[in-house]
Amino acid sequence: MQDFIIIGGGIAGISAGARLSHLGHVTVLERESALAFHASGRSAALFEESYGKPSVVALNRASKDYHATANGGVLSPRGLMVVGTADTNAAFRKDVADMGMDEITPSEAKTIIPILNTDVVECAAIDTSAWDIDTDLLIQNFAREIRANGGQVVTGAPVDAIRRIGAGWHVVSGEQSYEGKILVNAAGAWVDQIAILAGISTLGFTPLRRSMARIPAPGGHDMTKWPMVFGAGETWYCKPDAGALIVSPAEEDLCDPHDAWADDMVLAEGLARYEEHVTEPVTRMLANWAGLRTFAPDRQLVLGRDMRDPSFIWCAGQGGYGFQTAPAASQLLADLIGGKTPAIGSDIVAAVDPARFG
């Protein structure tokens, strides 16, 4: 019997596996044919340390050094801008205060993003310390760490059945079965379904769809140095992506766990909100897709032992913060399982503890 079976090969499961591989033998089971297939593979991939609830911000900040330096680092400069109109001024003020951004004039914003429509955009703010995350490199670094420590990452391995056995867990995946002392539930949108299979009480996670459209560079501009741009209140956003621009309606539509796809009307509405703020119309899409961002009821991560069965570990509720928080969240999880006092504050440990749901 091995030490850890981890269900889910997104950023949550792979980062947890890397940390836990220093404590024992790890097997990661991923139902798809590749790692990071669902939410992790469809992320906007920005590191903004002040983005999220206080517990998320704390995990972001504790992750920054790892992102910047481990294995040569995975960050590159991007920046973040928020823009507002007369109708969204209150939301703009809240965003600026929450993220500690520096206000600039609409004219200054236009020198950075030349397609901004300053007849509509009345306020703007910027944070030059936001970074792009090389998400594929981060995933592969963690997977390499698992394998270097003798663990295995198995793709094409859907979990069909789970049962409790005396010393741990028996997991059936197709014709294969695995036994481990500790089961880590890092199944993204499927975490409650995995809990049901294991006979564990669910915690009420909600998968929320978010769509993306990829459009040609507006006006043929070189967008290399453009920041990511949010509409105030996160009603839309856009971000340069390999010579094109991704635009999202930033919707949060409740869905059952599935391989998500974009809704045409939702995309159209989001593109229209983006177009209201710029001078270049959207003439065509190069591609579109959607992912499920899964949240706990209080929109904070859930990290730690189930309060009724300590051999069942929750690593869930990453929402839109999985990549940002992964280094610190996975280290916190390993510290808790390994009986080590976490480096992060006890208030944050309590904020993400599954026991908070009673």
Secondary structure, DSSP 8 states (H G I E B T S, - for coil): -EEEEEE--SHHHHHHHHHHTTTS-EEEE-SSSSTT-SGGGG---EE-TT-SSHHHHHHHHHHHHHHHHGGG--EEE--EEEEE-GGGHHHHHHHHHHHT-EEE-HHHHHHHSTTB-TTT--EEEEETT-EEE-HHHHHHHHHHHHHHTT-EEE-S----EEEEETTEEEEEETTEEEEEEEEEE--GGGHHHHHHHHT------EEEEEEEEEEE-GGG---TT--EEEETTTS-EEEEETTEEEEE----EE--SS-----HHHHHHHHHHHHTTBSS-----SEEEEEEEEE-TTSS-EEEE-SS-TTEEEEE--TT-HHHHHHHHHHHHHHHHHT---SS-HHHHHHH-GGGG-
